[in-house]
Amino acid sequence: MTESVRAALATLQAERDRSWTPGQLALNAGQRLDLVESFDPHGAVKAGDTIPDFALDGIDGTIIRRDALIADGPAVLIFFRFAGCPACNIALPVYQRALWPSLRDLGVPLVAVSPQVPSLLADIQQRHAFDFTIASDRDNLLARQLGITFEPNSATRQAATTPLGDVTGTGTWELPFPTAVVIGRTAVVEWADVTPDWMKRTEPDAILEAVQSAISGSDGGRPQARTLSRSG
């Protein structure tokens, strides 16, 4: 087994348990529980869906288009919250170390996607020097089409010292659930994993296994495809 994202996040939680006040811990745990309990997996992206055409804004000024990503085979999208998110700053470096080298050797692109505007999102790239692509999903357009967005509850909003929309530059509280998606060459989702609790994220091994299955074609038979076209 490769390096574990969840083990790394468990270390973060243990540190919070030691240093945070009971009120802070209760607020954080309550928000995450709300998201888990309200999450509807039937409305979220899943294997067999057709990914709508998209154009993501790379932090280097490039445009990342769906068809270019999958021109030579499958591609991986990993949705995360924003550059300053503590859990994201733990999870993405694990993917850099434990997932990216294998994807690179397979010729499979990896794009980490956040709704944060490129000028602010660039901070996480500068901090970690990722070798994979960091891109902005402006206005959560793609994430919303995939059914993986949420907004924090009222308690979280009231406790925030700075509105989240100011942090992300989006002007809204909307964020994506941490999500990993393997898109096949025909724009059909080969595999997807959505984790509404942001302290529990998809393991590198699971993503790599899904990619290898997509490459070999041994996916065991996907459900009938549906085309995603959500809005609002």
C-alpha angles and dihedrals in degrees: 000000000000127000111309123235092198092052090053091049090048087059089053091050091049090054090050091049088057099042109029126084119248088252093054092048092048092049093050095044092045093053093049092047091051090054094048093048095046097043114116109203091189090067095048130088115280142169112296096033119123111233112229118237111274142180116205124194112239115215088237092060097262124127117234110208127193098233094048091051094054099035093109101028141302125349133199126227120192115190118207135172111246143312096271096047106123095211091049090052088057099040100046095053088052089055088049091055103032105030112022098064091057093045090048091052089051092049092242117144120227120203122185108207132201132163090230113118114261096246091059097033091060088075093078091052091050090049097050107019093225118199093210126073124277114202141175122235097205114221089357087276097154095035090053091050088052092052095238105118130108141170124225119256123257094262091057092047093049092050094050115108091202125030109253091232089064091051094051097033090232097107091226139085093232117124136166124250111244100271138171119203129183110202118199127220092265092053091255117134109249094185139350137185123192119189112191091188102073091205090065114063138173115277120239091236092058093051093047092049090052091050093050090049091051091051094049093042091231096129095135094239122307124230118260110291123253124190116236114226107151121152139175 
